Amino acid sequence: MYKRMSAKDIELFFGIEIPNLDGCFGKGRDGITEKQRVFIHSLGINITGLKYKAQASVVIDCVLERRENGLASIKQLQTIRNLGIKTKTPLQYITKNEASKLISKYLD
């Protein structure tokens, strides 16, 4: 029902910076772990473009912060965007509850 956001979409959409670690050495430069890969994929995010552990951590931190603040999940935002639902509030700031109501109203 929804197209997965890429890491680049997440970066642009939420105004976060996913570090480019190509050519760098040290902590965080290790490859993305399987646990990170599975978790990010379960969030509805296409992991293409995420090669390193530190990059995955930035995305995960962003998602967990949204969750703690009661904001809509990535899957909810993708559904709203893909259904073409118009909102007064920018998508980045829609709460989980508001997103649920918008989607339910559209599908009824």
Sequence and secondary structure as in RCSB ss.txt:
>XXXX:A:sequence
MYKRMSAKDIELFFGIEIPNLDGCFGKGRDGITEKQRVFIHSLGINITGLKYKAQASVVIDCVLERRENGLASIK
QLQTIRNLGIKTKTPLQYITKNEASKLISKYLD
>XXXX:A:secstr
    EEHHHHHHHHT      TT  STT SB  HHHHHHHHHTTEE TT  BHHHHHHHHHHHHHHHHTTB  HH
HHHHHHHHT   SS GGG BHHHHHHHHHHHH 
